[in-house]
Every structure is written in structure tokens, then in C-alpha cells.
């Protein structure tokens, strides 16, 4: 065999070997190493926390108009949402998709991955699943609070593309059972999601992550219970008293369930995104809120509001009408900081719930008056009013003091919750519907009454028609005027 022939054979052999090696990896051609096919459970949990916080916090008129419904803010040029037009921007569809797709679905996938992972310490696994369950309960409760009957037992089942809608009252009862089970599974002597937890994952601030989740969960239980107070007094009382008896509620602003945002995108405060990064001037503070707070010399005004140049007093825009941005008070620079946190549950909220529970005669530690005072003080301090004089001067006014403030307990608490929940639009909308205070009025050009609920998504009406129609009939009509089962008065 000649040398040339040998070189030829070697070359052919090498080429065949390369082809064989290359062909053995041909299935990797469609694999993007930067986009993994399976997302780790902690990442899904973080994503769900962030999506839920963004949903509750943002002020994008396509997704969250609760600050407008509560008459905290009003619009400048485009006033459709201040007049309760939910349809043109498909707001009900967007809310529905965010909660089911971006929160509940991520939590469901995280649960599946954790259950299938044999390498996780059993105690850690139990804690992680319990934390997922707590956030799941919260998300589903807000779906019910927005729409009423919603898909629940058949939700997210790929084998059932058109899920039935479950009775809202039954969902609430089941959520309380799930929450009780999750609380019982939390072990403060074991770890949780660690730094993947965007709420309590800062070990410097929260040395025991699971202890904080226990407080958060019991505070959520308190919230669910008090929401049922007029609809199911027996279950409401037992749920609230159980939460209070745990001695494990959010008990200071240091325990608040906050999602920390960053100074630079993409994980910034959604309000900064909507009001600053966008460069838009769509909102001013509503005269409804400002006139009421001005009458009380409320010390939180300096933290809630900022005036444009040339305006010396806090002046609210006409609710539901067009307003020139330069002539009226704006949301504060504090609120618009890129790192200002999202608030899912806080101490003032818990104290107002306890005040209401005591006023209703539930057996809980402390009086209605003391918890009412605690709620006001906690709100002022959270926003930056650390001086005792700010609280004392405010509380000692006849119109604020528990003994002399006008009205029954629903009016006293309802008004102070309205002021305290300024950056908690979804939460306050529920408070307003339950307590009927403040006495808000629809603007002259409103397309409906102030919404008691959102209508169901158009997609549901078109693609899940039979179940949609059954749900609409069950709740008394798919209208914004239809009251939810817990809204009795």
C-alpha cells in the first residue's frame, strides 16, 4: 500500500469518526443552554412572589385601577378608568390571567417539582410546600374577592380546558382549611426557601425565616376570617379567634410582608415604572382623599403627597374629571422610589382587623380602642412619622379619637383603614365593600355604580361559555353591581 493510499484511508476514517461523534449529539441542536427546559422550584416561587406583589402594587390602567376605585387618585387626561370603564382595556381579562398564569401556575409547578425531588431534606420540603400553599391561598382569595365564583377545583387541569366555576363561599371555606394545614406544617427549626424567598429571605433582617411565615400565615387567616364576618358569623369568629390565640400574628412593622424592589430595572417598584420610568403624568391625588385628610391635619400627607412647584397646599384633582397635572397634588416622591417595597400584609392592617373583631364581640386579647390606636400609630410610623407627637396630635382630635369619632365601629375603622391603606388599593377595595366606609360617590360621568366586583373576562364568555353562564347565573348576574357573598350590606 502506497503512502498516499494510507493517508487517504486515515483521512476517510477520521472524517467518519467526526461524523459519528457529531451525529450522536444532533439532538442538542434545538437546546438553548441559556433557556433551561425545567425551571428550579425556588425560581418559580420567587417569580410567583414577585408577580403577586407587582399585581397588588402596580398602577398600570390595564391591570390595576384599585387606587382609582378607592378614590385615592384620579386621572388627568384619559378618565375612562376613573369612571369605571373596565372593558376597553380588558382589565378583568388581564387580572384573571396574571393571577392564574403568573402566580398560581408558577406555584403549582413549583409544588410538583418539590414533591418529585428526593434530594430535599424532608423538613425543608415540608416548609417549602407550606410557604407555597400560603401564597396560593392568598392569590385564590383575591380572585374570589375580585370576581366571586371562579374556577378552583378544576383550575389548571390540562385535561379540562373548560373548567367549572366553584361557589365562592365554598372556596373561602376550603382556603381556610388549607391555610390551617399549611400553618401546622411549618417548622421554625428547619429552613425554607432561603434567599429565593423575596419576602422573608433576608437572613440579617429575619434570622428565622419560617417564624415570619407563621406570622404571615396567621395574619392572612385573620384577614380571611374577618372578611366572612357578615356572611358566616360562626366561621368568621372561630377563624379570627384561632388566629389571635396563636400569638403569632404580624406584631410590628418589622414583621411586615414586604417584597423588596431594587434601585435599577428589571426588579424595580412598579409604581416607579408606571409613574417615573414611563415619563407619563397620568395621575394626581383625588380631592376625595385630600379633602378628608386635610380636615384632620393628617400627618401622613407629607409622606403620601408632593406638590408641584407653585402649589402651597395639598389640593386634590376632581375625581373622575380631566385634571391638569401641574395644578394638583401628586403621589409622593417617597412612593415613587424605585426600591420602595410592595406591601402584601402589614401591622396596621392586622391591628384594624383585631379592632373590628373586638368591636364585634369576638374573644381576643385587647380592646377595640387599643387595636384601633395601634393601627393608626403603625401606619404613621411605617410611612416615616417616628415622632410620638405626630400620632398624639392626630389621635387626640375629636374626629379621630375612638370615643368621640363619629359613627359606629364600621365608620371609625373604615375611615382609618382608608387612610392607612393608601398604597394598598386591592386591600382597601375589599375593606370598603365590607364596611361601607368611606361613603364614596360615583362621579357624574361614571358608566356604572362603583364596582362591587369585576365582570368575568370576555375570553371566558367566548371560550368557556356554558360554565361562564352558569357562574353568572349563580352569583346573580355578571355585573359590576352584583355584590359578592360576603358583602351583605
C-alpha positions as CSV (number, residue, x, y, z in Angstrom):
1,X,0.0,0.0,0.0
2,X,1.5,3.3,-1.0
3,X,1.9,6.2,1.4
4,X,-0.6,8.3,-0.5
5,X,-3.2,5.5,-0.1
6,X,-2.5,5.2,3.6
7,X,-3.0,9.0,4.1
8,X,-6.3,8.7,2.1
9,X,-7.6,5.9,4.3
10,X,-6.7,7.7,7.5
11,X,-8.4,10.9,6.3
12,X,-11.6,9.0,5.4
13,X,-11.6,7.2,8.8
14,X,-11.1,10.5,10.7
15,X,-13.9,12.1,8.8
16,X,-16.3,9.2,9.5
17,X,-15.4,9.4,13.2
18,X,-16.2,13.1,13.3
19,X,-19.5,12.5,11.6
20,X,-20.4,9.8,14.1
21,X,-19.5,12.0,17.0
22,X,-21.4,14.9,15.5
23,X,-24.4,12.8,14.8
24,X,-24.5,11.4,18.3
25,X,-25.2,15.0,19.6
26,X,-27.6,16.1,16.9
27,X,-30.4,16.1,19.3
28,X,-28.8,19.0,21.1
29,X,-29.2,21.4,18.2
30,X,-32.5,22.6,19.5
31,X,-31.3,23.0,23.1
32,X,-30.7,26.6,24.2
33,X,-28.4,26.4,27.2
34,X,-29.5,29.9,28.3
35,X,-33.2,28.9,28.5
36,X,-33.5,25.7,30.5
37,X,-36.4,23.4,29.9
38,X,-37.0,22.9,33.6
39,X,-37.1,25.9,35.9
40,X,-36.0,25.2,39.5
41,X,-38.7,25.3,42.2
42,X,-37.1,28.2,44.2
43,X,-37.0,30.3,41.0
44,X,-40.7,29.6,40.3
45,X,-41.5,30.6,43.9
46,X,-39.6,33.8,43.6
47,X,-41.4,34.6,40.3
48,X,-44.8,34.0,41.9
49,X,-44.0,36.2,44.8
50,X,-42.8,39.0,42.5
51,X,-45.8,38.6,40.1
52,X,-48.2,38.7,43.0
53,X,-46.6,41.8,44.6
54,X,-46.5,43.5,41.2
55,X,-50.2,42.7,40.7
56,X,-51.1,44.2,44.1
57,X,-48.8,47.2,43.7
58,X,-48.7,48.5,40.2
59,X,-50.8,51.3,38.9
60,X,-51.0,50.4,35.2
61,X,-54.5,51.2,34.0
62,X,-54.5,47.9,32.0
63,X,-54.1,45.9,35.2
64,X,-54.6,47.7,38.5
65,X,-57.1,50.5,38.9
66,X,-57.9,49.9,42.5
67,X,-56.4,53.2,43.6
68,X,-58.8,54.9,41.3
69,X,-61.8,52.9,42.5
70,X,-60.9,53.7,46.1
71,X,-60.7,57.4,45.1
72,X,-57.1,57.8,46.3
73,X,-56.0,59.0,42.8
74,X,-57.8,60.3,39.8
75,X,-56.7,60.7,36.2
76,X,-55.5,63.7,34.2
77,X,-56.3,63.3,30.5
78,X,-57.8,59.9,30.0
79,X,-60.6,59.4,32.6
80,X,-62.2,56.1,31.5
81,X,-60.9,54.1,34.4
82,X,-61.9,56.7,37.0
83,X,-65.4,56.3,35.6
84,X,-65.3,52.5,35.9
85,X,-64.8,51.5,32.3
86,X,-63.4,48.1,32.7
87,X,-64.0,46.9,29.2
88,X,-62.0,49.0,26.7
89,X,-58.6,47.8,28.3
90,X,-59.8,44.3,29.1
91,X,-59.0,44.9,32.7
92,X,-60.9,41.8,34.0
93,X,-59.1,39.6,31.5
94,X,-55.7,40.9,32.5
95,X,-56.3,40.5,36.2
96,X,-57.5,36.9,35.7
97,X,-54.5,35.9,33.5
98,X,-52.0,37.4,35.9
99,X,-53.3,35.6,38.9
100,X,-53.9,32.2,37.3
101,X,-50.9,32.2,34.9
102,X,-48.2,34.2,36.6
103,X,-48.9,33.4,40.3
104,X,-51.0,30.2,40.8
105,X,-49.5,28.3,37.8
106,X,-45.9,29.0,38.9
107,X,-46.8,27.9,42.4
108,X,-48.4,24.7,41.1
109,X,-45.3,23.9,39.0
110,X,-43.0,24.6,42.0
111,X,-45.1,22.2,44.1
112,X,-44.8,19.4,41.5
113,X,-41.0,19.8,41.2
114,X,-40.5,19.8,45.0
115,X,-42.7,16.8,45.5
116,X,-40.7,14.8,42.9
117,X,-37.3,15.9,44.3
118,X,-36.0,13.1,46.5
119,X,-32.8,15.1,47.5
120,X,-34.5,17.7,49.6
121,X,-34.4,17.3,53.4
122,X,-38.0,16.2,54.4
123,X,-38.4,19.1,56.9
124,X,-37.2,21.7,54.4
125,X,-39.5,20.2,51.8
126,X,-42.5,20.5,54.2
127,X,-41.7,24.1,54.9
128,X,-41.3,25.0,51.2
129,X,-44.6,23.3,50.3
130,X,-46.3,25.2,53.2
131,X,-45.0,28.5,52.1
132,X,-46.2,27.8,48.5
133,X,-49.6,26.9,49.9
134,X,-49.9,30.1,51.9
135,X,-49.2,32.2,48.9
136,X,-51.7,30.1,46.9
137,X,-54.4,30.7,49.4
138,X,-53.8,34.4,49.3
139,X,-53.9,34.5,45.5
140,X,-57.1,32.5,45.3
141,X,-58.8,34.6,47.9
142,X,-58.1,37.7,45.9
143,X,-59.5,36.0,42.8
144,X,-62.7,35.4,44.7
145,X,-62.6,39.0,46.1
146,X,-62.5,40.3,42.6
147,X,-64.9,38.1,40.7
148,X,-66.9,35.9,43.1
149,X,-67.3,32.3,41.8
150,X,-64.2,31.2,39.9
151,X,-62.6,28.0,38.6
152,X,-61.0,26.3,41.6
153,X,-61.2,22.5,41.8
154,X,-60.7,22.1,38.1
155,X,-58.4,25.1,37.6
156,X,-55.0,24.4,35.8
157,X,-56.1,20.9,34.9
158,X,-54.8,20.4,31.3
159,X,-57.3,17.6,30.8
160,X,-60.1,20.1,31.5
161,X,-59.7,23.0,29.1
162,X,-63.1,24.4,30.2
163,X,-63.2,24.3,34.0
164,X,-66.3,24.7,36.0
165,X,-66.7,27.6,38.4
166,X,-66.8,26.8,42.1
167,X,-69.0,28.5,44.6
168,X,-67.1,31.4,46.2
169,X,-68.3,30.7,49.7
170,X,-67.2,27.1,49.4
171,X,-63.8,28.2,48.1
172,X,-63.3,30.5,51.1
173,X,-64.1,27.7,53.5
174,X,-61.6,25.4,51.7
175,X,-59.0,28.1,51.7
176,X,-59.2,28.4,55.5
177,X,-58.8,24.6,55.8
178,X,-55.8,24.7,53.5
179,X,-54.3,27.6,55.4
180,X,-54.7,25.8,58.8
181,X,-53.0,22.7,57.3
182,X,-50.1,24.8,56.0
183,X,-49.6,26.6,59.3
184,X,-49.5,23.2,61.0
185,X,-46.8,22.0,58.6
186,X,-44.4,25.0,59.2
187,X,-41.4,24.1,61.4
188,X,-39.4,27.1,62.6
189,X,-36.5,24.8,63.4
190,X,-36.0,23.9,59.7
191,X,-35.0,26.0,56.7
192,X,-37.3,27.3,53.9
193,X,-36.5,28.8,50.5
194,X,-33.6,30.9,51.8
195,X,-32.7,33.8,49.7
196,X,-35.1,32.7,46.9
197,X,-37.8,34.0,49.2
198,X,-38.4,37.6,48.3
199,X,-40.5,38.4,51.4
200,X,-38.6,36.9,54.3
201,X,-35.4,35.7,52.7
202,X,-33.1,38.4,54.1
203,X,-31.4,36.5,57.0
204,X,-30.0,39.7,58.5
205,X,-33.4,41.2,58.9
206,X,-35.2,37.9,59.5
207,X,-33.0,35.5,61.4
208,X,-35.7,32.9,61.4
209,X,-37.5,32.8,58.1
210,X,-40.2,30.3,59.0
211,X,-41.1,32.1,62.2
212,X,-42.1,35.1,60.0
213,X,-44.1,32.9,57.6
214,X,-46.0,31.6,60.6
215,X,-46.9,35.2,61.5
216,X,-47.8,36.0,57.9
217,X,-50.0,32.9,57.6
218,X,-51.9,33.6,60.8
219,X,-52.4,37.2,59.7
220,X,-53.8,36.0,56.4
221,X,-56.1,33.7,58.4
222,X,-57.2,36.7,60.4
223,X,-57.9,38.5,57.1
224,X,-60.0,35.7,55.6
225,X,-61.9,35.3,58.8
226,X,-62.9,38.9,59.3
227,X,-63.9,39.1,55.6
228,X,-66.6,36.5,56.4
229,X,-67.9,38.4,59.4
230,X,-71.2,39.4,57.9
231,X,-71.7,36.3,55.8
232,X,-70.8,33.4,58.2
233,X,-70.5,34.8,61.7
234,X,-69.7,31.5,63.3
235,X,-66.9,30.5,61.0
236,X,-65.6,34.1,61.0
237,X,-65.4,34.2,64.8
238,X,-63.8,30.8,65.2
239,X,-61.2,31.6,62.5
240,X,-60.3,35.1,63.8
241,X,-60.2,33.8,67.4
242,X,-57.9,30.9,66.4
243,X,-55.6,33.3,64.6
244,X,-55.4,35.7,67.5
245,X,-54.9,32.9,70.0
246,X,-51.9,31.7,68.1
247,X,-50.0,34.6,69.5
248,X,-48.2,34.5,66.1
249,X,-49.5,37.5,64.2
250,X,-47.6,40.3,62.5
251,X,-47.0,42.3,65.6
252,X,-44.8,45.2,64.5
253,X,-43.7,46.9,61.2
254,X,-40.6,44.8,61.4
255,X,-42.7,41.7,60.5
256,X,-44.5,43.3,57.5
257,X,-44.7,41.0,54.5
258,X,-42.9,43.2,52.0
259,X,-41.3,42.4,48.7
260,X,-38.2,44.5,48.3
261,X,-37.5,46.1,45.0
262,X,-34.2,47.2,43.5
263,X,-32.8,50.5,42.5
264,X,-32.4,49.5,38.9
265,X,-34.5,47.5,36.4
266,X,-35.8,44.9,35.9
267,X,-36.8,44.4,39.5
268,X,-38.0,47.9,40.4
269,X,-41.0,49.2,42.2
270,X,-43.9,49.0,39.7
271,X,-45.1,52.5,40.8
272,X,-41.8,53.9,39.7
273,X,-42.1,52.0,36.4
274,X,-45.6,53.4,35.8
275,X,-45.0,57.0,37.0
276,X,-41.3,57.8,36.5
277,X,-39.7,55.5,34.0
278,X,-42.7,55.8,31.7
279,X,-42.3,59.6,31.7
280,X,-46.1,59.9,31.9
281,X,-48.2,62.2,34.0
282,X,-51.5,60.3,34.1
283,X,-52.5,60.7,37.8
284,X,-53.0,63.3,40.5
285,X,-54.3,62.6,44.0
286,X,-58.1,62.8,44.2
287,X,-59.9,65.5,46.1
288,X,-62.0,62.9,47.8
289,X,-58.9,61.7,49.8
290,X,-57.1,65.0,50.2
291,X,-60.1,67.0,51.4
292,X,-60.7,64.4,54.1
293,X,-57.1,64.2,55.2
294,X,-56.7,68.0,55.2
295,X,-59.7,68.3,57.5
296,X,-57.9,66.1,60.0
297,X,-54.4,67.6,59.6
298,X,-53.3,64.1,58.9
299,X,-49.5,63.8,59.4
300,X,-49.2,61.2,56.6
301,X,-49.8,63.8,54.0
302,X,-46.2,64.7,53.9
303,X,-45.3,61.1,53.1
304,X,-48.3,60.4,50.7
305,X,-48.2,63.5,48.6
306,X,-46.0,66.1,47.0
307,X,-46.9,69.4,45.4
308,X,-45.8,70.7,42.1
309,X,-43.9,74.0,42.0
310,X,-46.2,76.9,42.8
311,X,-48.8,74.9,44.8
312,X,-48.6,75.6,48.6
313,X,-51.4,73.5,49.9
314,X,-52.4,69.9,49.2
315,X,-55.1,70.2,46.5
316,X,-56.8,67.2,45.0
317,X,-57.9,66.8,41.4
318,X,-61.6,66.5,40.7
319,X,-62.4,62.8,40.9
320,X,-63.5,61.3,37.6
321,X,-62.9,64.6,35.6
322,X,-60.0,65.8,33.5
323,X,-57.3,67.5,35.6
324,X,-54.2,69.4,34.6
325,X,-51.1,67.7,36.2
326,X,-49.4,70.9,37.1
327,X,-52.3,72.3,39.1
328,X,-52.8,69.4,41.6
329,X,-51.0,67.4,44.2
330,X,-49.1,64.4,43.0
331,X,-48.3,61.0,44.6
332,X,-45.2,61.5,46.8
333,X,-41.6,61.0,45.7
334,X,-41.2,58.5,48.5
335,X,-43.8,56.3,46.9
336,X,-42.2,56.7,43.5
337,X,-38.7,55.5,44.6
338,X,-37.6,52.5,42.5
339,X,-36.8,50.5,45.6
340,X,-40.0,51.3,47.6
341,X,-41.3,47.9,48.6
342,X,-44.5,46.1,47.7
343,X,-46.7,45.5,50.7
344,X,-48.7,42.2,50.9
345,X,-49.6,42.4,54.6
346,X,-48.7,44.8,57.4
347,X,-49.0,45.5,61.0
348,X,-51.5,48.4,60.7
349,X,-53.8,46.1,58.7
350,X,-53.7,43.4,61.3
351,X,-54.5,45.8,64.1
352,X,-57.5,47.2,62.3
353,X,-58.8,43.6,61.8
354,X,-58.3,43.0,65.5
355,X,-60.1,46.2,66.4
356,X,-63.1,45.1,64.3
357,X,-63.0,41.7,65.8
358,X,-63.1,43.1,69.3
359,X,-65.9,45.5,68.4
360,X,-67.9,42.6,67.1
361,X,-67.6,40.9,70.4
362,X,-65.0,38.2,69.5
363,X,-62.9,36.8,72.3
364,X,-59.4,38.2,71.5
365,X,-56.8,39.9,73.7
366,X,-57.1,43.7,73.8
367,X,-59.9,46.2,73.3
368,X,-61.3,47.6,70.0
369,X,-60.0,51.0,71.0
370,X,-56.5,49.8,71.7
371,X,-56.1,47.9,68.5
372,X,-57.6,50.9,66.6
373,X,-54.9,53.2,68.1
374,X,-52.2,50.6,67.3
375,X,-53.4,50.5,63.7
376,X,-53.2,54.3,63.3
377,X,-49.8,54.5,65.0
378,X,-48.4,51.7,63.0
379,X,-49.4,53.3,59.7
380,X,-47.9,56.7,60.7
381,X,-44.7,55.0,61.7
382,X,-44.4,52.8,58.7
383,X,-44.5,55.8,56.4
384,X,-41.9,57.7,58.4
385,X,-43.7,59.5,61.2
386,X,-41.5,58.4,64.1
387,X,-42.2,61.3,66.5
388,X,-44.8,60.4,69.1
389,X,-46.2,63.9,68.8
390,X,-47.4,63.2,65.2
391,X,-49.6,60.3,66.5
392,X,-50.7,62.1,69.7
393,X,-51.7,65.3,68.0
394,X,-53.6,63.4,65.3
395,X,-55.3,60.9,67.6
396,X,-56.4,63.4,70.2
397,X,-58.6,65.2,67.7
398,X,-62.3,64.7,68.4
399,X,-62.9,63.3,64.9
400,X,-60.2,60.6,65.3
401,X,-60.3,59.5,68.9
402,X,-62.2,56.2,69.3
403,X,-64.5,57.6,72.0
404,X,-65.6,60.7,70.1
405,X,-65.1,59.9,66.4
406,X,-68.4,59.9,64.6
407,X,-70.4,56.8,63.7
408,X,-70.3,53.1,64.7
409,X,-67.2,50.9,64.7
410,X,-67.6,50.3,61.0
411,X,-67.3,54.0,60.3
412,X,-64.4,54.6,62.7
413,X,-62.4,51.7,61.5
414,X,-63.4,52.1,57.9
415,X,-62.3,55.7,57.7
416,X,-58.9,55.0,59.3
417,X,-58.3,51.9,57.2
418,X,-59.0,54.0,54.1
419,X,-56.2,56.5,55.1
420,X,-53.8,53.7,56.2
421,X,-54.2,51.6,53.0
422,X,-53.2,54.4,50.7
423,X,-50.8,52.2,48.8
424,X,-52.9,49.0,49.2
425,X,-55.7,49.6,46.6
426,X,-56.9,46.0,46.3
427,X,-57.0,45.5,50.1
428,X,-58.9,48.7,50.6
429,X,-61.4,48.0,47.9
430,X,-62.3,44.8,49.9
431,X,-62.4,46.9,53.2
432,X,-64.7,49.5,51.6
433,X,-67.1,46.8,50.3
434,X,-67.3,45.1,53.7
435,X,-67.6,48.1,55.9
436,X,-69.3,50.6,53.6
437,X,-67.0,53.4,54.6
438,X,-65.9,55.9,53.5
439,X,-69.1,57.0,51.8
440,X,-67.8,57.2,48.3
441,X,-69.9,58.6,45.4
442,X,-69.6,57.7,41.7
443,X,-68.5,60.7,39.5
444,X,-71.1,62.4,37.2
445,X,-69.8,60.6,34.1
446,X,-69.4,57.1,35.5
447,X,-70.5,54.3,33.3
448,X,-71.7,52.3,36.3
449,X,-72.0,52.3,40.1
450,X,-68.7,52.0,42.0
451,X,-67.8,48.4,41.2
452,X,-68.7,45.7,43.7
453,X,-66.8,43.2,41.6
454,X,-65.2,42.8,38.2
455,X,-67.1,41.2,35.4
456,X,-65.8,38.0,34.1
457,X,-63.2,38.0,31.3
458,X,-64.5,38.2,27.7
459,X,-62.3,35.2,26.9
460,X,-64.3,33.2,29.4
461,X,-67.6,34.3,27.9
462,X,-66.4,33.2,24.5
463,X,-64.3,30.1,25.2
464,X,-65.9,28.7,28.3
465,X,-69.5,29.8,27.6
466,X,-71.5,27.1,29.4
467,X,-69.5,27.4,32.7
468,X,-69.4,31.2,32.4
469,X,-73.2,31.4,32.1
470,X,-73.7,29.0,35.0
471,X,-71.4,31.1,37.2
472,X,-73.1,34.4,36.1
473,X,-76.5,33.0,37.0
474,X,-75.3,31.6,40.3
475,X,-74.0,34.9,41.6
476,X,-77.0,37.0,40.4
477,X,-75.6,38.3,37.1
478,X,-72.3,39.1,35.6
479,X,-72.5,42.8,36.5
480,X,-70.3,45.2,38.5
481,X,-73.3,46.0,40.7
482,X,-73.6,42.4,41.9
483,X,-72.4,42.0,45.4
484,X,-70.2,39.1,46.5
485,X,-71.4,36.6,49.0
486,X,-69.6,38.3,51.9
487,X,-70.8,41.8,51.1
488,X,-74.1,41.7,52.9
489,X,-74.9,45.4,53.5
